[in-house]
Amino acid sequence: MSIRLMNEPGVPAMYPAAALATYPRPASEAEIRELAALPLDELKALARKTADAVHGDRVLLRGLIEVTNHCAMDCLYCGIRRSNSGAVRYRLSHEELAETIRAGRRAGFMTFVLQGGEDPALAGEGLLRLTETARAAAGPEAAITLSFGIRSRREYEELRAAGADRYLMRFETSDPELHRYLRGGISLKRRLKALEDVRAAGLQLGSGFMTGLPGETDETLIQNILLAQSLKMEMGGVGPFIPHPETPLGGAMGGDLERSIRATALLRLAVPLCHIPATTAAGTIHPEGREQMLEAGANVLMPNITPVLHKKHYLLYPGKICIDESGFQCVGCLSVRVMGRGLRLSWERGDAL
């Protein structure tokens, strides 16, 4: 299958900017279904070709900070779910957060991703004050991404005014019944409404999904890709489901690497301009999981710069890599891994195209 450009006749306009006309255009539903049936190596090659055409050989660095593992939610797959009494809970203080960001700025990071559970302490003014702390520490040049679950449109607008640039909230699955089951009765419709509110608030939108969830089918994967495409995400993450023993799904079979790689490649071809991370979860289930995601079109890496004292307690799933060392130490290793794939690390902000 060849890659068509956005300015070719008959191609629907997904992105309005005329300057994007020479970029590869999004695959149609029929093409996505055809692509999904290709041998993995052929699919990866097409996805990497598209990534090269849009993003070049750059792999953007984001500094990930896991702010809190307190969570009011009880999602069946998550290690920091409310009912996990074995979780060692923590919250970064404003001072810890500010110092981590300042250290990141000194190291060269231009984007910080602040992530956490839906912590009751961050309700109302809590997350607003945290965002103001992050913006003050990062300065005006760096980008701030938040990922703290469902909020109201007004709250997203206030977070934007306080200094946030982007908001990340994965939909996890496009299957409404599976979503409701996994999230304790919360509907997919509600999640998607929150994503609409993020976009309406003027924040760059990030979302994505897991692969290998109990009950998903091959058609679920196709629908996940189509939903991601319809959202026109600026950022999109894919990661394998890894069962956590202290959850109701602890005995389930986890997702495999090939399915996650295939999903990454399909996402790249469906949403060419999207920034796609090579996720830690892929690196957890295979020593070269992140490298294979890069080969499949990913263009972002997010070293975890959470203080080492706390990062070992943010265990969404078991076996998480790089929890006993500083994320700043990881950058050198990541550079070698990236260069081995003919790519290079970039410290740019990497805003939406």
ZALUM-532871 format. One record per residue (C-alpha): residue in one letter; x, y, z. Coordinates in nm, 3 decimals. Example, Ala and Ser with C-alpha at 12.3 -4.5 7.8 and 13.67 -1.06 7.14 Angstrom:
% ZALUM-532871
A  1.230  -0.450  0.780;
S  1.367  -0.106  0.714;
% end
This chain:
% ZALUM-532871
M  0.000  0.000  0.000;
S  0.133  0.343  -0.090;
I  0.105  0.655  0.124;
R  -0.108  0.933  -0.025;
L  -0.062  1.300  0.054;
M  -0.316  1.535  0.209;
N  -0.340  1.749  -0.104;
E  -0.431  1.466  -0.340;
P  -0.777  1.468  -0.503;
G  -1.045  1.290  -0.305;
V  -0.865  1.309  0.029;
P  -1.090  1.447  0.307;
A  -0.950  1.749  0.492;
M  -0.871  1.636  0.845;
Y  -0.631  1.920  0.920;
P  -0.712  2.273  0.801;
A  -0.368  2.431  0.774;
A  -0.258  2.470  0.413;
A  0.103  2.423  0.517;
L  0.026  2.061  0.599;
A  -0.081  1.975  0.246;
T  0.230  1.776  0.163;
Y  0.213  1.553  0.471;
P  0.084  1.196  0.446;
R  -0.291  1.200  0.492;
P  -0.490  0.986  0.740;
A  -0.582  0.636  0.629;
S  -0.951  0.575  0.564;
E  -1.148  0.310  0.751;
A  -1.121  0.071  0.458;
E  -0.745  0.125  0.443;
I  -0.710  0.078  0.821;
R  -0.881  -0.257  0.791;
E  -0.652  -0.350  0.503;
L  -0.345  -0.229  0.691;
A  -0.441  -0.429  1.000;
A  -0.411  -0.750  0.800;
L  -0.056  -0.681  0.677;
P  0.247  -0.871  0.812;
L  0.386  -0.681  1.108;
D  0.719  -0.586  0.947;
E  0.543  -0.442  0.642;
L  0.300  -0.247  0.860;
K  0.583  -0.109  1.075;
A  0.778  0.003  0.769;
L  0.479  0.198  0.635;
A  0.421  0.360  0.974;
R  0.786  0.456  1.017;
K  0.789  0.604  0.666;
T  0.490  0.819  0.762;
A  0.653  0.925  1.089;
D  0.971  1.021  0.903;
A  0.772  1.227  0.652;
V  0.596  1.423  0.928;
H  0.836  1.427  1.223;
G  1.171  1.344  1.068;
D  1.425  1.156  1.275;
R  1.344  1.345  1.597;
V  1.224  1.168  1.911;
L  1.079  1.425  2.148;
L  1.161  1.406  2.519;
R  0.897  1.473  2.784;
G  0.974  1.474  3.156;
L  0.711  1.260  3.331;
I  0.627  1.347  3.692;
E  0.388  1.119  3.883;
V  0.241  1.368  4.127;
T  0.010  1.148  4.336;
N  -0.102  0.786  4.356;
H  -0.412  0.861  4.564;
C  -0.723  0.786  4.359;
A  -1.097  0.797  4.423;
M  -1.162  0.564  4.128;
D  -1.177  0.186  4.143;
C  -1.094  0.082  3.785;
L  -1.059  -0.295  3.770;
Y  -0.718  -0.299  3.599;
C  -0.531  -0.029  3.791;
G  -0.277  -0.086  4.067;
I  -0.350  0.247  4.238;
R  -0.727  0.187  4.247;
R  -0.903  0.302  4.561;
S  -0.958  -0.051  4.694;
N  -0.592  -0.155  4.677;
S  -0.511  -0.134  5.048;
G  -0.158  -0.255  4.979;
A  -0.061  0.053  4.782;
V  0.183  0.287  4.960;
R  0.021  0.626  4.903;
Y  0.203  0.954  4.847;
R  0.156  1.307  4.718;
L  0.436  1.532  4.602;
S  0.439  1.859  4.791;
H  0.436  2.183  4.593;
E  0.801  2.226  4.689;
E  0.895  1.876  4.563;
L  0.711  1.936  4.237;
A  0.872  2.276  4.183;
E  1.222  2.145  4.252;
T  1.169  1.846  4.019;
I  1.060  2.078  3.739;
R  1.348  2.318  3.801;
A  1.590  2.025  3.786;
G  1.425  1.919  3.463;
R  1.465  2.264  3.313;
R  1.834  2.264  3.408;
A  1.869  1.927  3.234;
G  1.709  2.068  2.919;
F  1.349  1.944  2.929;
M  1.100  2.171  2.755;
T  0.787  1.966  2.827;
F  0.663  1.824  3.157;
V  0.382  1.571  3.188;
L  0.218  1.584  3.533;
Q  0.014  1.273  3.598;
G  -0.177  1.127  3.889;
G  -0.480  0.946  4.016;
E  -0.809  1.127  4.059;
D  -0.695  1.244  4.400;
P  -0.966  1.405  4.619;
A  -0.699  1.646  4.747;
L  -0.674  1.789  4.394;
A  -1.046  1.855  4.360;
G  -1.163  2.214  4.332;
E  -0.874  2.455  4.375;
G  -0.618  2.180  4.441;
L  -0.516  2.107  4.082;
L  -0.538  2.475  3.993;
R  -0.281  2.565  4.260;
L  -0.062  2.273  4.150;
T  -0.070  2.397  3.791;
E  0.030  2.746  3.901;
T  0.323  2.597  4.094;
A  0.431  2.398  3.789;
R  0.407  2.698  3.557;
A  0.609  2.919  3.792;
A  0.883  2.656  3.817;
A  0.888  2.577  3.444;
G  0.892  2.937  3.328;
P  0.701  3.065  3.024;
E  0.898  2.870  2.762;
A  0.825  2.511  2.869;
A  0.502  2.320  2.804;
I  0.287  2.175  3.083;
T  0.071  1.867  3.023;
L  -0.176  1.750  3.288;
S  -0.336  1.406  3.330;
F  -0.574  1.386  3.625;
G  -0.897  1.245  3.486;
I  -1.242  1.385  3.426;
R  -1.307  1.751  3.513;
S  -1.569  2.002  3.406;
R  -1.517  2.224  3.103;
R  -1.492  2.524  3.334;
E  -1.215  2.352  3.531;
Y  -1.025  2.278  3.210;
E  -1.059  2.644  3.115;
E  -0.926  2.749  3.455;
L  -0.633  2.510  3.423;
R  -0.557  2.657  3.081;
A  -0.560  3.007  3.231;
A  -0.333  2.887  3.515;
G  -0.065  2.775  3.269;
A  -0.153  2.429  3.137;
D  -0.096  2.373  2.764;
R  -0.215  2.017  2.715;
Y  -0.437  1.757  2.880;
L  -0.401  1.380  2.851;
M  -0.685  1.137  2.922;
R  -0.692  0.796  2.758;
F  -1.028  0.645  2.668;
E  -0.867  0.297  2.708;
T  -1.127  0.114  2.498;
S  -1.388  0.210  2.239;
D  -1.617  -0.073  2.353;
P  -1.891  0.094  2.563;
E  -1.977  -0.218  2.764;
L  -1.614  -0.305  2.831;
H  -1.546  0.055  2.933;
R  -1.838  0.054  3.177;
Y  -1.726  -0.279  3.323;
L  -1.362  -0.175  3.368;
R  -1.443  0.167  3.512;
G  -1.702  0.074  3.770;
G  -2.007  0.190  3.575;
I  -1.864  0.509  3.424;
S  -1.972  0.533  3.063;
L  -1.753  0.580  2.760;
K  -1.989  0.862  2.661;
R  -1.894  1.053  2.975;
R  -1.525  1.006  2.902;
L  -1.565  1.128  2.546;
K  -1.763  1.431  2.664;
A  -1.470  1.519  2.891;
L  -1.234  1.495  2.593;
E  -1.461  1.732  2.401;
D  -1.445  1.971  2.696;
V  -1.065  1.955  2.698;
R  -1.056  2.058  2.333;
A  -1.319  2.329  2.383;
A  -1.113  2.475  2.669;
G  -0.825  2.541  2.430;
L  -0.595  2.267  2.557;
Q  -0.405  2.039  2.321;
L  -0.569  1.696  2.347;
G  -0.404  1.366  2.432;
S  -0.579  1.030  2.457;
G  -0.526  0.665  2.364;
F  -0.600  0.310  2.468;
M  -0.475  -0.021  2.601;
T  -0.436  -0.339  2.401;
G  -0.506  -0.691  2.520;
L  -0.781  -0.604  2.768;
P  -0.998  -0.899  2.875;
G  -1.292  -0.926  2.639;
E  -1.153  -0.715  2.354;
T  -1.161  -0.846  1.998;
D  -0.981  -0.768  1.674;
E  -1.272  -0.542  1.588;
T  -1.217  -0.356  1.917;
L  -0.869  -0.263  1.799;
I  -1.004  -0.129  1.469;
Q  -1.269  0.073  1.654;
N  -1.004  0.206  1.894;
I  -0.807  0.338  1.597;
L  -1.115  0.490  1.437;
L  -1.216  0.659  1.762;
A  -0.865  0.798  1.806;
Q  -0.879  0.930  1.451;
S  -1.217  1.094  1.504;
L  -1.081  1.275  1.811;
K  -0.802  1.430  1.598;
M  -0.568  1.386  1.892;
E  -0.251  1.590  1.913;
M  -0.103  1.321  2.140;
G  -0.192  0.951  2.143;
G  -0.062  0.667  2.358;
V  -0.092  0.290  2.321;
G  0.015  0.044  2.588;
P  -0.034  -0.325  2.660;
F  -0.261  -0.431  2.946;
I  -0.042  -0.572  3.225;
P  -0.240  -0.742  3.505;
H  -0.174  -0.617  3.857;
P  -0.204  -0.894  4.122;
E  -0.387  -0.665  4.367;
T  -0.678  -0.598  4.129;
P  -0.984  -0.799  4.022;
L  -0.811  -0.865  3.689;
G  -0.491  -0.992  3.851;
G  -0.540  -1.340  3.707;
A  -0.623  -1.226  3.354;
M  -0.393  -1.277  3.057;
G  -0.201  -0.962  2.970;
G  -0.159  -0.798  2.634;
D  0.127  -0.903  2.408;
L  0.387  -0.680  2.250;
E  0.296  -0.754  1.888;
R  -0.060  -0.628  1.936;
S  0.068  -0.305  2.092;
I  0.320  -0.255  1.811;
R  0.053  -0.319  1.552;
A  -0.177  -0.069  1.727;
T  0.100  0.192  1.736;
A  0.164  0.153  1.364;
L  -0.207  0.175  1.281;
L  -0.242  0.485  1.498;
R  0.048  0.651  1.316;
L  -0.114  0.579  0.979;
A  -0.459  0.690  1.097;
V  -0.342  1.012  1.268;
P  -0.012  1.107  1.097;
L  0.043  1.436  1.282;
C  -0.013  1.289  1.627;
H  0.274  1.276  1.877;
I  0.293  0.909  1.984;
P  0.504  0.791  2.279;
A  0.699  0.469  2.294;
T  0.546  0.368  2.625;
T  0.706  0.237  2.940;
A  0.453  -0.047  2.952;
A  0.590  -0.181  2.621;
G  0.941  -0.162  2.766;
T  0.817  -0.352  3.070;
I  0.693  -0.656  2.880;
H  0.991  -0.669  2.643;
P  1.349  -0.535  2.677;
E  1.321  -0.365  2.336;
G  0.951  -0.280  2.353;
R  1.007  0.094  2.329;
E  1.251  0.056  2.041;
Q  0.998  -0.153  1.850;
M  0.736  0.117  1.906;
L  0.977  0.371  1.757;
E  1.019  0.141  1.457;
A  0.639  0.139  1.429;
G  0.613  0.519  1.409;
A  0.630  0.646  1.768;
N  0.816  0.976  1.809;
V  0.812  1.052  2.184;
L  0.992  0.918  2.491;
M  0.897  1.013  2.845;
P  1.170  0.943  3.102;
N  1.020  0.933  3.450;
I  1.176  1.215  3.653;
T  0.957  1.163  3.961;
P  1.177  1.165  4.276;
V  1.311  0.812  4.323;
L  1.172  0.799  4.677;
H  0.819  0.804  4.536;
K  0.830  0.661  4.184;
K  0.842  0.300  4.306;
H  0.496  0.351  4.458;
Y  0.323  0.464  4.137;
L  0.262  0.107  4.023;
L  -0.027  0.096  3.780;
Y  0.107  -0.249  3.688;
P  0.383  -0.476  3.825;
G  0.740  -0.498  3.698;
K  0.757  -0.135  3.590;
I  1.104  -0.050  3.457;
C  1.342  0.225  3.573;
I  1.183  0.280  3.915;
D  1.508  0.259  4.113;
E  1.700  0.526  3.925;
S  1.662  0.891  3.841;
G  1.492  0.967  3.512;
F  1.771  1.213  3.441;
Q  2.015  0.920  3.437;
C  1.793  0.745  3.182;
V  1.842  1.008  2.913;
G  2.189  0.888  2.815;
C  2.066  0.531  2.785;
L  1.767  0.643  2.581;
S  1.992  0.838  2.346;
V  2.193  0.524  2.269;
R  1.876  0.321  2.215;
V  1.730  0.584  1.983;
M  2.050  0.622  1.782;
G  2.050  0.246  1.732;
R  1.728  0.293  1.535;
G  1.869  0.574  1.321;
L  1.688  0.843  1.522;
R  1.792  1.121  1.759;
L  1.659  1.271  2.081;
S  1.511  1.620  2.064;
W  1.462  1.863  2.354;
E  1.205  2.073  2.165;
R  0.863  2.153  2.317;
G  0.700  1.955  2.038;
D  0.368  2.137  2.020;
A  0.079  2.012  1.808;
L  0.135  2.037  1.434;
% end
